[in-house]
Amino acid sequence: MSRTQRILLSILSGLLLVPAWYKWGSGIVLFLAFVPLLIVEHDLLRKKGRAYGRFWLPALAFLVFNILTTWWVKNASFAGLLVALAVNTFMMTLP
């Protein structure tokens, strides 16, 4: 799998996590949301020695998720939005 495909799958995973948190969405999508990210992780585990994506690709997925669900924090403080995005993304990526 190419690097571009891994990045696109990570972004897709982040986008699929979003609908469950809006009133027009459904929580059913959450069952499928991690599948693209798990495919990326499986591909990275098969290629030993390529550890660059084991942190950054899930971080990209969670950054997309955080941007699309906590964008409204910018109404209070733009700096608060940046800190919230950084901290939430980091804490979601650790596990």
N, CA, C and O of each residue as an XYZ file, in Angstrom:
380
protein
N       0.851     -1.170      0.000
C       0.000      0.000      0.000
C       0.902      1.239      0.000
O       1.889      1.291      0.733
N       0.564      2.218     -0.811
C       1.404      3.412     -0.908
C       1.127      4.365      0.253
O       0.129      4.241      0.963
N       2.022      5.298      0.418
C       1.899      6.271      1.504
C       0.647      7.131      1.307
O      -0.039      7.465      2.273
N       0.353      7.486      0.059
C      -0.828      8.292     -0.228
C      -2.108      7.546      0.140
O      -3.042      8.143      0.675
N      -2.154      6.260     -0.142
C      -3.330      5.471      0.220
C      -3.506      5.409      1.729
O      -4.629      5.486      2.228
N      -2.405      5.271      2.460
C      -2.493      5.249      3.921
C      -3.012      6.575      4.460
O      -3.834      6.597      5.375
N      -2.536      7.678      3.896
C      -2.988      8.996      4.339
C      -4.471      9.185      4.034
O      -5.217      9.693      4.871
N      -4.898      8.781      2.849
C      -6.309      8.906      2.490
C      -7.209      8.031      3.364
O      -8.308      8.445      3.731
N      -6.750      6.835      3.694
C      -7.531      5.972      4.592
C      -7.614      6.562      5.995
O      -8.642      6.435      6.660
N      -6.549      7.200      6.446
C      -6.581      7.847      7.755
C      -7.570      9.006      7.767
O      -8.327      9.170      8.725
N      -7.566      9.800      6.716
C      -8.516     10.908      6.608
C      -9.945     10.373      6.531
O     -10.849     10.932      7.151
N     -10.151      9.302      5.778
C     -11.478      8.689      5.684
C     -11.957      8.226      7.056
O     -13.125      8.406      7.400
N     -11.080      7.645      7.823
C     -11.446      7.205      9.164
C     -11.868      8.398     10.031
O     -12.856      8.322     10.762
N     -11.117      9.490      9.944
C     -11.481     10.697     10.685
C     -12.834     11.251     10.255
O     -13.621     11.701     11.088
N     -13.104     11.217      8.947
C     -14.392     11.708      8.439
C     -15.552     10.814      8.863
O     -16.649     11.306      9.129
N     -15.318      9.513      8.928
C     -16.384      8.593      9.333
C     -16.706      8.679     10.819
O     -17.799      8.296     11.236
N     -15.777      9.171     11.616
C     -16.043      9.333     13.045
C     -16.987     10.505     13.329
O     -17.642     10.525     14.371
N     -17.065     11.463     12.432
C     -17.785     12.710     12.680
C     -19.307     12.576     12.758
O     -19.886     13.128     13.693
N     -19.995     11.887     11.849
C     -21.467     11.948     11.838
C     -22.146     11.534     13.143
O     -23.255     11.991     13.419
N     -21.534     10.710     13.928
C     -22.177     10.260     15.165
C     -22.354     11.397     16.171
O     -23.167     11.278     17.087
N     -21.620     12.481     16.024
C     -21.659     13.560     17.004
C     -22.543     14.725     16.592
O     -22.642     15.713     17.318
N     -23.182     14.621     15.446
C     -24.125     15.642     15.011
C     -25.532     15.077     15.071
O     -25.720     13.864     14.967
N     -26.532     15.951     15.238
C     -27.902     15.454     15.396
C     -28.440     14.803     14.129
O     -29.362     13.990     14.204
N     -27.886     15.141     12.968
C     -28.324     14.535     11.721
C     -27.651     13.194     11.457
O     -28.039     12.468     10.542
N     -26.653     12.871     12.254
C     -25.892     11.644     12.022
C     -26.410     10.464     12.821
O     -27.420     10.546     13.521
N     -25.691      9.378     12.694
C     -26.069      8.153     13.380
C     -24.831      7.499     13.987
O     -23.743      7.551     13.414
N     -25.009      6.893     15.136
C     -23.908      6.204     15.800
C     -23.527      4.896     15.130
O     -22.486      4.320     15.444
N     -24.346      4.426     14.221
C     -24.060      3.178     13.512
C     -22.755      3.290     12.731
O     -22.029      2.307     12.583
N     -22.458      4.489     12.233
C     -21.252      4.701     11.434
C     -19.991      4.426     12.262
O     -18.953      4.073     11.703
N     -20.073      4.582     13.575
C     -18.903      4.350     14.425
C     -18.392      2.914     14.333
O     -17.206      2.660     14.541
N     -19.284      1.982     14.022
C     -18.844      0.602     13.877
C     -17.920      0.423     12.677
O     -17.068     -0.466     12.664
N     -18.095      1.268     11.679
C     -17.283      1.185     10.473
C     -16.130      2.197     10.450
O     -15.225      2.083      9.624
N     -16.161      3.173     11.341
C     -15.218      4.289     11.272
C     -13.769      3.880     11.490
O     -12.867      4.481     10.906
N     -13.534      2.885     12.303
C     -12.159      2.491     12.589
C     -11.600      1.475     11.596
O     -10.411      1.160     11.641
N     -12.433      0.964     10.710
C     -11.971     -0.037      9.746
C     -10.851      0.493      8.848
O      -9.842     -0.195      8.693
N     -10.978      1.689      8.244
C      -9.854      2.178      7.436
C      -8.570      2.359      8.251
O      -7.476      2.080      7.760
N      -8.703      2.818      9.474
C      -7.527      3.004     10.325
C      -6.906      1.658     10.703
O      -5.684      1.547     10.801
N      -7.725      0.655     10.913
C      -7.205     -0.675     11.207
C      -6.509     -1.286      9.996
O      -5.531     -2.019     10.146
N      -7.002     -0.989      8.805
C      -6.326     -1.451      7.586
C      -4.944     -0.816      7.481
O      -3.973     -1.487      7.131
N      -4.860      0.455      7.781
C      -3.567      1.154      7.760
C      -2.625      0.554      8.792
O      -1.459      0.296      8.494
N      -3.118      0.332      9.988
C      -2.277     -0.246     11.043
C      -1.799     -1.648     10.665
O      -0.645     -2.000     10.912
N      -2.673     -2.436     10.075
C      -2.290     -3.781      9.651
C      -1.187     -3.715      8.601
O      -0.228     -4.485      8.649
N      -1.327     -2.796      7.657
C      -0.309     -2.642      6.628
C       1.021     -2.195      7.229
O       2.080     -2.659      6.807
N       0.974     -1.308      8.199
C       2.213     -0.837      8.835
C       2.879     -1.931      9.665
O       4.107     -1.998      9.732
N       2.088     -2.779     10.291
C       2.664     -3.859     11.096
C       3.312     -4.930     10.230
O       4.260     -5.586     10.661
N       2.806     -5.113      9.004
C       3.431     -6.074      8.095
C       4.792     -5.597      7.624
O       5.684     -6.409      7.376
N       4.961     -4.294      7.500
C       6.225     -3.727      7.045
C       7.039     -3.318      8.254
O       6.943     -2.181      8.716
N       7.820     -4.215      8.757
C       8.616     -3.935      9.945
C       9.719     -2.944      9.597
O      10.294     -2.985      8.510
N       9.997     -2.065     10.531
C      11.021     -1.073     10.316
C      10.485      0.262      9.819
O      11.238      1.231      9.721
N       9.203      0.327      9.505
C       8.594      1.573      9.053
C       7.643      2.064     10.138
O       6.426      1.913     10.030
N       8.201      2.639     11.160
C       7.387      3.041     12.306
C       6.907      4.477     12.219
O       6.262      4.952     13.154
N       7.195      5.197     11.128
C       6.821      6.611     11.065
C       5.316      6.811     11.137
O       4.860      7.818     11.678
N       4.543      5.890     10.613
C       3.103      6.080     10.538
C       2.330      5.575     11.729
O       1.138      5.854     11.857
N       2.975      4.849     12.591
C       2.242      4.257     13.715
C       1.745      5.304     14.695
O       0.839      5.028     15.481
N       2.314      6.490     14.666
C       1.801      7.578     15.489
C       1.132      8.644     14.625
O       0.065      9.143     14.985
N       1.732      9.000     13.502
C       1.264     10.141     12.723
C      -0.003      9.858     11.928
O      -0.821     10.761     11.751
N      -0.189      8.661     11.456
C      -1.396      8.379     10.687
C      -2.652      8.333     11.564
O      -3.673      8.899     11.175
N      -2.614      7.682     12.726
C      -3.775      7.819     13.618
C      -3.962      9.255     14.109
O      -5.091      9.707     14.297
N      -2.861      9.966     14.315
C      -2.973     11.367     14.736
C      -3.675     12.193     13.662
O      -4.462     13.084     13.983
N      -3.401     11.909     12.407
C      -4.077     12.610     11.315
C      -5.574     12.325     11.338
O      -6.382     13.237     11.158
N      -5.946     11.074     11.556
C      -7.370     10.712     11.620
C      -8.058     11.438     12.773
O      -9.155     11.971     12.604
N      -7.429     11.461     13.927
C      -8.049     12.110     15.078
C      -8.015     13.631     14.969
O      -8.882     14.304     15.526
N      -7.029     14.187     14.261
C      -7.003     15.629     14.020
C      -8.175     16.030     13.134
O      -8.841     17.028     13.406
N      -8.434     15.269     12.084
C      -9.587     15.544     11.220
C     -10.872     15.467     12.036
O     -11.738     16.333     11.918
N     -10.996     14.442     12.854
C     -12.176     14.289     13.711
C     -12.326     15.485     14.650
O     -13.418     16.039     14.777
N     -11.240     15.885     15.306
C     -11.308     16.999     16.256
C     -11.623     18.322     15.573
O     -12.371     19.134     16.117
N     -11.066     18.549     14.393
C     -11.358     19.795     13.674
C     -12.838     19.878     13.332
O     -13.452     20.935     13.477
N     -13.411     18.774     12.881
C     -14.807     18.790     12.438
C     -15.817     18.734     13.579
O     -16.999     19.000     13.360
N     -15.387     18.398     14.779
C     -16.335     18.343     15.890
C     -16.139     19.459     16.915
O     -17.069     19.765     17.662
N     -14.973     20.067     16.972
C     -14.752     21.125     17.970
C     -14.405     22.463     17.330
O     -13.780     23.305     17.974
N     -14.795     22.674     16.085
C     -14.519     23.931     15.401
C     -15.162     25.121     16.102
O     -14.654     26.239     16.010
N     -16.265     24.896     16.798
C     -17.019     25.971     17.429
C     -16.257     26.628     18.577
O     -16.638     27.717     19.007
N     -15.203     26.010     19.084
C     -14.425     26.601     20.174
C     -13.756     27.893     19.718
O     -13.422     28.742     20.544
N     -13.559     28.049     18.415
C     -12.939     29.279     17.901
C     -13.789     30.511     18.203
O     -13.266     31.626     18.206
N     -15.080     30.337     18.456
C     -15.937     31.467     18.809
C     -15.546     32.059     20.157
O     -15.758     33.249     20.394
N     -14.988     31.259     21.028
C     -14.532     31.758     22.318
C     -13.091     32.252     22.232
O     -12.772     33.352     22.683
N     -12.228     31.427     21.649
C     -10.818     31.793     21.568
C     -10.141     30.933     20.510
O     -10.226     29.705     20.534
N      -9.463     31.608     19.576
C      -8.765     30.857     18.545
C      -7.587     30.095     19.140
O      -7.304     28.970     18.728
N      -6.900     30.697     20.102
C      -5.790     30.013     20.771
C      -6.310     28.794     21.533
O      -5.654     27.754     21.577
N      -7.488     28.932     22.129
C      -8.102     27.803     22.822
C      -8.421     26.666     21.877
O      -8.288     25.496     22.236
N      -8.846     27.006     20.663
C      -9.107     25.985     19.653
C      -7.828     25.234     19.308
O      -7.826     24.004     19.246
N      -6.745     25.964     19.086
C      -5.476     25.318     18.729
C      -4.978     24.406     19.845
O      -4.505     23.300     19.585
N      -5.086     24.871     21.084
C      -4.648     24.050     22.224
C      -5.548     22.827     22.363
O      -5.060     21.720     22.593
N      -6.844     23.016     22.227
C      -7.777     21.886     22.331
C      -7.516     20.857     21.243
O      -7.529     19.655     21.509
N      -7.276     21.324     20.008
C      -6.978     20.393     18.924
C      -5.701     19.615     19.192
O      -5.657     18.400     18.996
N      -4.667     20.308     19.639
C      -3.385     19.642     19.892
C      -3.495     18.637     21.034
O      -3.043     17.499     20.907
N      -4.087     19.047     22.134
C      -4.171     18.165     23.309
C      -5.100     16.988     23.046
O      -4.754     15.849     23.359
N      -6.274     17.243     22.476
C      -7.217     16.148     22.204
C      -6.652     15.148     21.205
O      -6.790     13.938     21.384
N      -6.018     15.655     20.157
C      -5.436     14.754     19.164
C      -4.347     13.906     19.792
O      -4.296     12.697     19.564
N      -3.483     14.512     20.573
C      -2.412     13.776     21.221
C      -2.964     12.715     22.172
O      -2.501     11.574     22.170
N      -3.947     13.089     22.981
C      -4.490     12.143     23.956
C      -5.278     11.019     23.294
O      -5.302      9.902     23.812
N      -5.919     11.286     22.170
C      -6.639     10.228     21.462
C      -5.679      9.295     20.727
O      -5.991      8.122     20.520
N      -4.523      9.806     20.334
C      -3.562      9.001     19.594
C      -2.756      8.085     20.503
O      -2.338      7.009     20.073
N      -2.531      8.479     21.734
C      -1.692      7.678     22.644
C      -2.137      6.225     22.802
O      -1.302      5.329     22.677
N      -3.412      5.953     23.070
C      -3.781      4.545     23.234
C      -3.593      3.752     21.966
O      -3.860      2.551     21.943
